[in-house]
Amino acid sequence: MDNIIKDLKKLVPFKDTLEAGDIVLIAAKKPQLLVYGVVSDIVRDDTKHDEWWFVNMHILSLPPREVSWILRTSQMTGREIFTMDGEERFMKAVDFGPKFSRTGMKKQQKNKEKSSLRRVK
């Protein structure tokens, strides 16, 4: 699992925090899978002494599934691998960068220098 996470960190820009509305990447060793999910809500589990959270999300699979996991802060922010049913899991929010309006994107594209890459049709 450590090698999978190491490779993912090379390919995907991750955030160090997690909040409602974030898109997360979820990795599992057995069964081997990578899926995205959208976090809909994060609520503190007051029944536990440590920092545990109900993380409600929609797994973007076919068919889409709604799940609720109880995780510690370090588990839901990708600092710790956790297990479910004895199998290792990893979850971390994806950083899609700054958000631009449509007009902001057009202005930014005009200011870019011409790329050395070319489009092949």
CORMOZI-V405011 format. One record per backbone hydrogen bond with DSSP energy under -0.5 kcal/mol. CO is the residue of the C=O (numbers start at 1). NH is the residue of the N-H. If there is no record, write none. Layout:
# CORMOZI-V405011
co:nh
CO:NH
CO:NH
This chain:
# CORMOZI-V405011
co:nh
1:5
2:6
3:7
4:8
5:9
6:10
7:10
7:11
8:12
12:14
13:95
19:22
22:24
22:39
23:94
24:26
24:37
25:92
26:35
27:90
28:33
33:28
35:26
36:60
37:24
37:39
38:58
39:21
41:56
43:54
44:46
45:48
50:52
51:73
52:45
53:55
53:71
54:43
54:56
55:69
56:40
56:41
57:59
57:67
58:38
59:61
59:65
61:63
65:59
65:67
67:57
69:55
69:71
71:53
72:75
72:76
73:77
74:79
74:80
75:78
82:89
84:87
87:84
88:29
89:82
90:27
92:25
93:15
94:96
101:105
102:106
103:107
104:108
105:109
106:110
107:111
108:112
109:112
119:121
